[in-house]
Amino acid sequence: MGRPIRELCYLAKQNGSSAGQYHTGKTLNVRAVVEALEKSCNPERHPAIRRGARALLEKMAQHSWKVTAGPHKGGTGGSGYKPDQENHVTIQIRRGYHLRMDKRGHLYQIVGPGIDTVKPWIAPGS
């Protein structure tokens, strides 16, 4: 089953760095990113976001990482990708990951290498 979520979160916070990314007068830092992922691991969340959040926390617990961009739409793209028009936060763990969030700041999808890209708002088999 792996390490408990609390242990993954503790290790991820230790490995993270950020100068603090600002958005609408609020700072988005390592703690805020890890807390958003931890909330996404709760049993009441969709299985796809739970799996993605846990997989990303495991990577963050094992490697150094940083918050490279606070909540935004667009950006420069990169690694052959087009700019992401969904509201997202960008973190870097060797490669970039987008944490897509709704207007309330709740994670609904994680996009990046090694993360299941199932769309939680689409019914299985669609």
N, C-alpha and C positions, 0 to 999 in steps of 0.2 A: 504494500500500500504506500510505502514511502514515509517521509517525515511528516509530522503533524503540521497543519497550516500555521500555527503560532510560531513554530520553530523556523519554517520557511520565511515567514514575514520578518522575524528578528534578523535572520541572516541576510535577507534581501536589503533591509534597511542599513545594515553594516556595510554592504558592498556598493550601495548607491551613492551618487553625487549629483549635485545640482546647485547652481547659483540662485535658484528660485526663479521660476518662470511665472510672469505676471499675466493675469487675465481678469478683466473687469474689476480691478482693484484688489484682487486676491492673489496670493502666492501659491503656486503649485510646486511642491518640492517632493523630495524622496518619500517622506512620511505620507503625504497625500496620495501619491501614486500607489504605494504599498497598501494603504488602507482601502483604496478603491478596488484593488485586486482581491484583498481579503474579503470584502463585502460580497464580491462576485463569486466567492467560493461557498457561500451559504447555501444550504440544501433547498431553499425555496426558489433559487435562481434556476434558469434554464440549464439543462445538462451541458449544452455546447459552451456557454460562457463559463460554467464551473470548470470544465476540462481545460479550456484555454487559459483561464486565470491561474489554475494550479500549475499548468505546464510552464507558463511564463514566470511564476514565482520560483519554480524549481531552477530555471535558468538564472534568475536574478540572485538566488541563494548561492549559486556555484561560481558566478563570474562577476567581475566589476561591471557596473552599468551606470548610465546617467540619463537624466531628463534633458533632452535636447530642444524641445519646443513645448510650450504650454498649449492650452486649448486653442485650436485654430482650424480653418478650412483652407484647402489649397496647399501652398508650400511649393517647393521646388521639384517634387517628385524624387527621383534618385534611384539608383540601382536598376535603371531601365523601366521604372514605373512612372505612370502619369501622376500629377498632383492629386491628392485625395480630397475630394469635395465634401466629404463627411466631416463633421466636427470631431477632432481627435487630438490626442496628446502623443508626442513622439518620444520614445525612449530608445537608447542605443545599448545593445548587448552584442558587441562585435558587428552586428547588423541592426538595421532599424526595425522597430515595431510600432504600429499605430494602435492606440487604445481609443476606440471610437466610443463617444459618450453622447448621451442625449442632453437636452437643455438643462436638466437638473443635475448633470454631472454623473449619472449612472452609466457604468460600462455596459454596452450591449454587444460589442464585437471586438476581438483582438485579431489584428492582421500582421503576419510576419512569418519568417521561416520557422518551420517545425511546429506551427500552431494550427490546429484543426480549423479550417475556414468555414465550417457549417454556419449557415445564417440562421440564428435562433428564432427569427420571426417567420420562417418558412416551415410548414409542416413536413415531417419526414416523408420521403417518397415523392415529393412534388417535383 
